[in-house]
Structure formats: C-alpha cells, structure tokens
Amino acid sequence: MNYNNLELITTVHNPESVVEVFFDRLNERIVEHKCLNYNRKKEYSYEVGAYLKNVKNFKKVDQKVLAYLRNYSNQ
C-alpha cells in the first residue's frame, strides 16, 4: 500500500487499541490501522459504504468520515 495516498480522518482511542482511520485517495477506500496491545498491528481496507455501516453511531466516527468525504468531494 502506498502511504502517500492516505489522509488521516480520525484517531480512536480504545482501552486495548488505538485505531487510525484514513482515506485512501487513490483507491477511494477507508483504511484502518489498528495498534493493538503487545505491539501487534493490523490493517484493514473497506469500501466506504460498508465501513459506514460498520461504524454507525460508534464514537462519531461515521460523522467524521462523512464530513471528510464532503470536504474531499468539494476540492
């Protein structure tokens, strides 16, 4: 994955992980970087609509993604 195409949308601090939510401009997808306990890391890539369904009403992540996408489409 080319990290130059990623723009940070938000960071979510959970008790046992930190999740960074990015927008991949090249592929127009949402990318999650999860930093877990014991120095584990995972990365997930989602289609935007599917991601919004997964995070609906979770710590306002869906609202932040939608706000970012509105600004992105206006550029």
C-alpha positions as CSV (number, residue, x, y, z in Angstrom):
1,M,0.0,0.0,0.0
2,N,1.2,3.5,-0.9
3,Y,1.0,5.6,2.3
4,N,1.4,8.8,0.3
5,N,-2.2,8.4,-0.8
6,L,-3.6,8.2,2.7
7,E,-5.2,11.1,4.6
8,L,-5.9,10.8,8.3
9,I,-9.6,11.3,9.2
10,T,-9.6,10.5,12.9
11,T,-8.0,8.5,15.7
12,V,-10.0,6.4,18.1
13,H,-8.5,5.5,21.5
14,N,-9.9,2.3,22.9
15,P,-8.9,0.5,26.1
16,E,-6.7,-2.0,24.4
17,S,-6.1,-0.4,21.0
18,V,-5.6,2.8,19.0
19,V,-7.3,2.9,15.6
20,E,-6.3,5.4,12.9
21,V,-8.9,5.9,10.2
22,F,-7.5,7.0,6.8
23,F,-9.0,7.8,3.4
24,D,-7.1,6.2,0.5
25,R,-7.4,8.9,-2.2
26,L,-6.1,6.6,-5.0
27,N,-8.5,3.7,-4.4
28,E,-11.2,5.7,-2.7
29,R,-11.4,3.4,0.2
30,I,-11.3,3.6,4.0
31,V,-8.1,2.2,5.6
32,E,-7.9,1.4,9.3
33,H,-4.5,0.9,11.1
34,K,-5.0,-0.8,14.4
35,C,-2.3,-0.7,17.0
36,L,-3.1,-3.4,19.5
37,N,-1.6,-4.5,22.8
38,Y,1.7,-6.5,22.8
39,N,3.0,-4.5,19.8
40,R,0.6,-6.1,17.4
41,K,-0.6,-4.1,14.4
42,K,-3.3,-4.9,11.8
43,E,-4.5,-3.1,8.7
44,Y,-8.0,-3.3,7.1
45,S,-9.3,-1.8,3.9
46,Y,-13.1,-1.2,3.4
47,E,-15.4,0.2,0.7
48,V,-16.7,3.5,2.0
49,G,-20.4,2.4,2.2
50,A,-19.6,-0.9,4.0
51,Y,-17.3,0.9,6.5
52,L,-20.0,3.5,7.3
53,K,-22.4,0.6,8.1
54,N,-19.9,-1.0,10.4
55,V,-19.2,2.1,12.4
56,K,-22.6,3.7,12.5
57,N,-23.1,5.6,15.8
58,F,-19.7,4.4,17.1
59,K,-17.8,7.3,18.8
60,K,-19.0,9.6,15.9
61,V,-16.5,8.0,13.5
62,D,-19.2,7.8,10.8
63,Q,-19.9,11.5,11.2
64,K,-16.2,12.4,10.9
65,V,-15.9,10.2,7.8
66,L,-18.9,11.8,6.1
67,A,-17.6,15.3,6.9
68,Y,-14.3,14.4,5.4
69,L,-15.8,13.0,2.3
70,R,-18.0,16.1,1.8
71,N,-14.9,18.3,2.0
72,Y,-12.9,15.9,-0.2
73,S,-15.5,16.0,-2.9
74,N,-15.6,19.8,-2.9
75,Q,-11.9,20.1,-3.6
